[in-house]
Amino acid sequence: AVAVNALRRRLARRRPRRVLVGLEVAASQSWRILRGANGEDEKNANDKNKKTRVAVFTNHTGVCPRTGRHVVDMLHACASVDLRLVFAPEHGFRGEKQAGYSSGGAATDSITGVAVFDAYRSRGDPAALASVLEEADVDCVVFDVQDVGARFYTYVSSMYDLLVAVARLNNDFSSPSETKTKDKTARRLRKKSRRPRTRVVILDRPNPLGGTTTEGPVVVEPGFDSFVSRVSVPIRHGMTVGELALLFNKRFVASDPCNPSGRKLAKTDLRVSPMRRWRRWMAWEDTKLPWVPPSPNVPSPTSALAYVGTCLLEATNACEGRGTTTPFELIGAPWADNRLAREMNNVLGATNKEPSSSLRRGALRRRRPTAPSVDARTRRPASACVWREAHFTPSWGKEKDVKCVGAAAMFSSSEDENLGENLALSKIAFVKRALFLEGVEVLLALKKLYPTAFQWRGGAGARE
């Protein structure tokens, strides 16, 4: 018994093992993944002293969780890397810009002196990215950005444009029919004069919504695609950026109108630096990683859980919480009232049960975690949260300095309808608590309660 107790104390003192992101894995391997298939660049095969020419597509989230160093600083200090260019997505290289804005024009990183190209300004135009890459003459493009798990988050659209641009560049803008020519001499000369291929390396990071659940419409109908819906994947896609890159390349890159070659990236041209210790059931808290807000309005992991659903309000005249301290967890409008919170709780089956007798007595028993329950009335998954009445005044945004009434999402670490019966919420249950279903129900509740005041936004006022 003494030995068992000693072992328990020793195990209790052990720090939980943190997930290692793709950046850490690549750095621990001396950045071998940046070099060619045989460990050396095609351009530099005859000169061992030459460095790998690298461009980086990243923002403020591309940091090492252990040291806090940025991927650009790490690559700039690497003796085997010649850092040529940095691409910045929406919100800018340092993440200081609000939604719909970016760095704006050409700039230079003050620390490394590397040129920064605003990729968001050329969004939806892979040909522009291909021209910049060709001018920079790089061997490899590294992508390291933290996603939030929603299709309409623009970082994954930027990654898609990057893949199309590199595929266009690697295949010399030629069409598949040109490669079938019977003139072997012409084919050989064209192959000899072709520029060396550029590779894409994805440094993988966790999906804050987990990887066990997908939700929402999949198909993007012709004519309705935009930079917030580039390809047909679920709104809550349940994939990491590395998995998305492989999917994009396999199914969409070859058929993209901006890729006249009609060919995708070769296996050696697209690599993913995988994470270690990450499992699909993991919520962000399970990864033990620090949270770096991917954008100014996703300040916490719970904001990411809410964003995938309540961001749908951006297409309406209701407020999605921008300009408050809890964006996307707080919803409302100047014309709404306290009925919204009650309607949400009623529709989604959120209960107001009193704690059980065992909880009031404090006699809590640890139970084996279970999967999220299903509401017996609607046969749908139990509510991801409870909604409370909320009054707020946004400091900026659609309803700047205007008092709004609505509802606020209250997340918990246990299933409210089983409070006191099952205090240990299962890991699978946690990652299923993203608010996509709730976001749809919010739209229906607003239309039902305020049929004349609620409106869809259109024209120039609506976001892409």
C-alpha positions in Angstrom: 0.0 0.0 0.0 2.9 2.4 0.8 4.4 1.7 -2.6 1.1 2.3 -4.4 0.5 5.6 -2.5 4.1 6.7 -3.4 3.5 5.9 -7.0 0.2 7.9 -7.0 1.9 10.9 -5.5 4.7 10.8 -8.1 2.2 10.5 -10.9 0.2 13.4 -9.5 3.3 15.6 -9.6 3.9 14.8 -13.2 3.1 17.7 -15.5 0.6 16.8 -18.2 2.2 16.2 -21.5 1.5 19.1 -23.9 0.8 18.7 -27.6 3.7 19.5 -29.8 2.7 21.6 -32.8 4.2 21.1 -36.3 6.5 24.1 -35.8 8.2 22.4 -32.8 8.5 19.1 -34.6 10.1 20.7 -37.7 12.5 22.7 -35.6 13.5 19.6 -33.6 14.4 17.9 -36.9 16.7 20.8 -37.9 14.1 21.8 -40.6 14.8 18.8 -42.8 11.3 19.0 -44.0 12.1 22.2 -45.9 14.6 20.5 -48.1 13.9 18.3 -51.2 12.8 14.7 -51.3 16.4 13.6 -51.1 17.3 16.0 -48.3 18.6 18.7 -50.7 17.1 21.3 -52.9 16.8 20.8 -56.6 18.4 24.2 -57.2 21.2 23.7 -54.7 22.0 20.0 -55.4 25.5 20.9 -56.8 26.4 23.4 -54.1 26.2 22.2 -50.6 26.9 25.6 -49.1 23.8 27.3 -50.6 20.8 27.8 -48.4 17.2 26.8 -48.9 15.3 29.8 -50.2 12.1 30.1 -48.1 9.0 32.2 -48.0 6.7 32.1 -44.9 2.9 32.5 -44.9 2.1 33.3 -41.3 0.8 35.9 -38.8 1.1 36.5 -35.0 -0.1 32.9 -34.2 2.9 31.3 -35.7 4.9 31.1 -32.5 6.6 28.3 -30.6 4.5 27.5 -27.5 7.6 26.6 -25.5 9.8 29.6 -26.2 7.4 32.2 -27.6 9.7 32.8 -30.6 8.0 33.5 -33.9 8.5 31.2 -36.9 9.9 34.0 -38.9 12.6 34.8 -36.3 13.4 31.0 -36.0 13.9 30.6 -39.7 15.8 33.9 -40.0 18.3 32.6 -37.4 18.6 29.2 -39.1 22.0 28.9 -40.9 20.6 26.6 -43.6 17.7 28.9 -44.6 17.6 32.0 -46.7 14.4 33.8 -45.7 13.2 35.7 -48.7 9.6 36.8 -48.1 6.7 36.8 -45.7 3.0 36.5 -46.7 0.4 38.0 -44.3 -3.3 37.0 -44.2 -6.3 39.0 -43.0 -5.7 41.0 -39.8 -2.1 41.6 -40.8 1.3 40.1 -40.1 1.1 41.1 -36.4 -2.6 40.5 -36.0 -3.4 44.1 -35.2 -6.1 44.8 -37.9 -9.8 44.2 -37.5 -12.0 42.0 -39.6 -11.8 42.8 -43.3 -8.5 44.7 -43.0 -4.9 43.7 -43.5 -1.4 45.2 -43.4 -2.0 47.2 -46.6 0.6 47.4 -49.3 4.3 46.4 -49.1 6.1 46.5 -45.8 9.2 45.3 -44.1 9.5 43.3 -40.9 11.4 45.6 -38.5 13.1 42.7 -36.7 14.4 40.6 -39.6 14.3 43.1 -42.4 12.3 40.7 -44.6 9.8 42.0 -47.0 6.1 41.4 -46.1 3.5 40.9 -48.8 -0.1 41.5 -48.1 -1.8 38.3 -49.4 -5.2 39.4 -48.2 -5.3 42.3 -50.8 -4.9 39.8 -53.6 -7.4 37.3 -52.1 -9.1 35.1 -54.6 -6.3 35.7 -57.1 -3.8 32.8 -57.0 -2.2 34.2 -60.1 -1.0 37.3 -58.2 0.6 35.0 -55.5 2.2 32.9 -58.2 3.8 36.0 -59.7 5.2 37.1 -56.3 6.6 33.6 -55.7 8.2 33.5 -59.1 9.9 36.9 -58.5 11.1 35.9 -55.1 12.5 32.6 -56.5 11.9 30.4 -53.5 12.4 26.7 -53.0 9.8 26.3 -50.3 6.8 28.1 -48.8 6.0 27.5 -45.1 2.5 27.9 -43.9 2.0 28.3 -40.1 -1.3 29.9 -39.1 -3.7 28.9 -36.3 -7.2 28.2 -37.6 -10.5 28.2 -35.7 -12.2 25.3 -37.4 -14.8 27.2 -39.5 -15.0 27.2 -43.3 -15.7 31.0 -43.5 -12.5 31.8 -41.5 -10.3 33.4 -44.2 -7.0 31.8 -43.2 -8.0 28.5 -44.8 -9.1 30.3 -47.9 -5.7 32.0 -48.1 -4.0 28.6 -47.8 -6.1 27.3 -50.6 -5.0 30.2 -52.8 -1.4 29.5 -51.9 -1.8 25.8 -53.0 -3.3 26.8 -56.3 -0.6 29.4 -56.9 2.2 26.9 -56.3 0.5 24.3 -58.5 0.1 26.9 -61.3 3.8 27.9 -60.9 5.1 24.3 -60.8 3.3 23.3 -63.9 4.5 26.3 -66.0 0.9 27.4 -66.8 0.7 24.6 -69.3 -2.4 22.5 -70.0 -2.6 18.7 -69.6 -3.0 18.3 -73.4 0.5 19.8 -73.9 2.1 17.1 -71.9 0.6 14.4 -74.3 2.5 15.6 -77.3 4.3 12.9 -79.3 7.3 15.2 -80.0 9.8 13.7 -77.6 12.4 16.3 -78.4 10.1 19.2 -77.6 9.0 17.5 -74.4 12.6 17.0 -73.4 13.6 20.6 -74.1 10.5 21.9 -72.2 11.4 19.8 -69.2 15.0 20.9 -69.3 14.0 24.6 -69.4 11.4 24.3 -66.7 12.0 26.2 -63.5 12.7 24.1 -60.4 9.6 23.2 -58.4 8.4 25.0 -55.3 7.3 23.1 -52.3 4.7 23.9 -49.7 5.2 22.8 -46.1 2.3 23.0 -43.7 3.2 23.3 -40.0 0.1 21.7 -38.4 -1.8 23.0 -35.4 -4.8 21.8 -33.5 -8.4 22.4 -34.5 -10.0 24.3 -31.4 -13.3 22.6 -32.2 -11.8 19.1 -32.1 -11.7 16.6 -34.9 -14.6 14.3 -34.2 -17.6 16.3 -35.4 -18.6 18.0 -38.7 -21.7 20.3 -39.0 -23.4 22.5 -41.5 -23.9 22.6 -45.2 -21.2 21.2 -47.4 -21.9 22.2 -51.0 -21.1 25.7 -52.3 -23.3 26.2 -55.3 -21.9 27.7 -58.5 -22.0 31.4 -58.4 -22.1 31.6 -54.6 -18.5 31.0 -53.9 -16.5 33.8 -52.2 -13.4 34.2 -50.1 -15.3 32.9 -47.1 -16.5 29.8 -49.0 -13.9 28.9 -51.5 -14.6 25.2 -51.7 -17.2 22.7 -50.7 -16.4 21.5 -47.2 -18.7 21.6 -44.1 -18.9 24.8 -42.2 -17.5 23.0 -39.2 -15.0 20.9 -41.0 -13.4 19.0 -38.1 -9.9 19.1 -39.7 -6.5 20.6 -39.0 -4.9 23.0 -41.5 -2.6 20.1 -42.5 -5.5 17.8 -43.3 -7.3 20.6 -45.1 -4.3 21.2 -47.3 -4.1 17.6 -48.3 -7.9 17.6 -49.0 -7.7 20.8 -51.1 -4.9 19.4 -53.1 -6.5 16.1 -53.7 -10.0 17.3 -54.7 -10.0 21.0 -55.7 -6.6 22.4 -56.8 -6.5 20.7 -60.2 -10.0 21.9 -61.2 -9.6 25.5 -60.0 -10.2 28.0 -62.8 -7.0 29.8 -61.8 -4.9 26.7 -62.4 -4.9 26.3 -66.2 -2.5 23.3 -66.0 -5.3 21.2 -64.6 -2.8 19.4 -62.3 -2.5 19.2 -58.5 0.7 19.4 -56.5 2.8 16.3 -56.5 3.3 14.4 -53.2 6.8 15.7 -52.9 5.6 19.3 -53.4 3.2 19.3 -50.5 4.3 18.2 -47.0 2.8 18.4 -43.6 4.8 18.6 -40.4 2.5 16.7 -38.1 1.8 17.4 -34.5 2.7 15.0 -31.7 0.3 13.8 -28.9 -2.7 15.4 -30.5 -5.9 13.3 -30.7 -9.1 14.1 -32.5 -11.2 14.1 -29.4 -9.1 16.8 -27.8 -10.6 20.1 -26.8 -8.2 23.1 -26.6 -7.8 22.6 -22.9 -6.7 19.0 -23.4 -3.8 20.2 -25.6 -2.2 22.2 -22.8 -1.3 24.8 -25.3 -1.4 28.5 -24.6 -4.2 30.3 -26.5 -3.0 33.0 -29.0 -6.1 34.8 -30.3 -6.1 34.1 -34.1 -7.9 37.4 -34.6 -9.0 40.3 -32.4 -12.5 39.0 -32.0 -11.6 35.4 -31.0 -9.9 36.2 -27.7 -10.5 32.8 -26.0 -11.2 29.1 -26.9 -14.9 29.6 -26.0 -15.1 32.4 -28.5 -13.9 29.9 -31.1 -16.6 27.5 -30.0 -19.3 30.2 -30.4 -17.8 31.7 -33.6 -18.7 28.8 -35.9 -22.4 29.4 -35.2 -23.1 33.0 -34.1 -20.9 34.4 -36.9 -23.9 33.7 -39.1 -25.4 36.9 -37.6 -22.9 38.9 -39.6 -25.3 38.5 -42.6 -28.1 40.2 -40.6 -28.8 43.5 -38.8 -28.4 41.8 -35.4 -25.2 42.2 -33.4 -22.9 39.2 -33.0 -21.0 40.8 -30.1 -18.2 42.6 -31.9 -17.1 45.6 -29.9 -17.6 43.8 -26.6 -15.3 41.7 -24.4 -16.9 38.5 -25.4 -17.6 38.6 -29.1 -19.7 35.8 -30.6 -20.7 34.7 -27.1 -22.9 37.7 -26.8 -25.7 38.4 -29.3 -28.6 40.9 -29.5 -30.0 44.0 -31.1 -31.4 47.4 -30.2 -34.9 46.0 -31.1 -34.6 42.7 -29.2 -35.7 42.0 -25.6 -35.4 39.4 -22.8 -37.6 36.9 -24.8 -34.5 35.9 -26.9 -32.7 34.1 -24.1 -35.9 32.3 -23.0 -36.6 31.3 -26.6 -33.1 29.9 -27.0 -33.3 27.8 -23.8 -36.7 26.5 -24.7 -35.9 25.6 -28.3 -32.6 24.0 -27.5 -33.9 22.1 -24.5 -31.7 23.8 -21.9 -33.0 22.9 -18.5 -33.2 24.9 -15.3 -33.2 21.9 -12.9 -32.0 22.5 -9.4 -28.9 20.6 -8.4 -29.5 17.1 -7.2 -29.4 16.2 -3.5 -26.0 14.7 -3.8 -24.6 18.0 -5.1 -26.2 20.0 -2.3 -24.8 17.7 0.3 -21.4 17.9 -1.4 -21.2 14.1 -1.6 -19.9 14.0 -5.1 -18.9 10.8 -6.7 -16.6 10.6 -9.7 -18.3 8.8 -12.6 -17.1 7.6 -15.9 -17.5 10.3 -18.6 -20.3 9.7 -21.1 -21.0 11.0 -24.5 -23.4 14.0 -24.8 -27.0 13.1 -24.4 -29.9 13.6 -26.9 -32.9 15.6 -26.0 -35.8 13.2 -25.8 -38.3 15.7 -27.2 -36.4 16.8 -30.3 -34.1 13.9 -30.8 -31.3 16.4 -31.3 -28.0 16.7 -29.3 -28.4 18.3 -25.9 -27.8 22.1 -25.8 -24.1 23.1 -25.9 -24.7 25.9 -23.4 -27.3 27.8 -21.4 -28.4 31.3 -22.5 -28.9 34.2 -20.1 -30.4 37.6 -20.6 -27.8 40.2 -21.5 -27.6 44.0 -22.0 -24.6 45.5 -23.6 -23.3 48.5 -25.6 -20.7 47.7 -28.3 -17.8 50.1 -28.5 -17.5 49.7 -32.2 -19.2 47.7 -35.0 -22.7 47.6 -36.4 -24.3 49.0 -33.2 -21.5 51.2 -31.9 -22.6 53.1 -28.7 -26.1 51.7 -29.1 -27.6 49.7 -26.2 -28.5 46.2 -27.2 -30.6 43.5 -25.5 -30.1 39.8 -26.2 -28.5 36.7 -24.8 -25.1 35.5 -23.7 -23.9 31.9 -24.0 -22.8 30.3 -20.7 -20.5 27.4 -21.3 -19.9 24.9 -18.5 -17.6 21.9 -17.8 -20.5 19.5 -17.3 -23.8 18.7 -18.9 -26.3 20.9 -17.3 -29.2 18.5 -17.6 -27.2 15.9 -15.6 -25.7 18.3 -13.0 -24.7 16.3 -10.0 -25.1 13.1 -11.8 -22.2 13.4 -14.1 -19.8 16.1 -13.2 -16.9 14.8 -15.4 -17.9 15.7 -18.9 -16.4 13.4 -21.5 -13.8 14.8 -23.9 -16.0 13.9 -26.8 -18.9 15.8 -25.2 -16.7 18.9 -24.8 -15.6 19.2 -28.4 -19.2 18.7 -29.5 -20.3 21.8 -27.7 -19.5 24.2 -30.5 -22.4 26.5 -31.3 -23.2 25.8 -34.9 -26.7 24.4 -34.2 -27.3 27.3 -31.7 -26.3 29.8 -34.4 -29.0 28.5 -36.7 -31.5 28.5 -33.9 -30.6 32.1 -33.1 -31.5 33.1 -36.7 -34.8 31.3 -36.4 -35.6 32.8 -33.0 -34.9 36.3 -34.2 -37.1 35.8 -37.3 -39.9 34.4 -35.1 -39.8 36.9 -32.3 -39.1 40.1 -34.3 -40.4 39.4 -37.9 -40.5 43.1 -38.9 -37.3 44.3 -37.2 -35.1 41.4 -38.2 -33.5 41.7 -41.7 -30.8 40.2 -43.8 -28.0 42.5 -44.9 -27.2 42.9 -48.6 -25.2 44.7 -51.1 -22.0 46.5 -50.0 -22.9 46.3 -46.4 -22.6 42.6 -46.2 -19.3 40.9 -45.8 -18.1 38.5 -48.5 
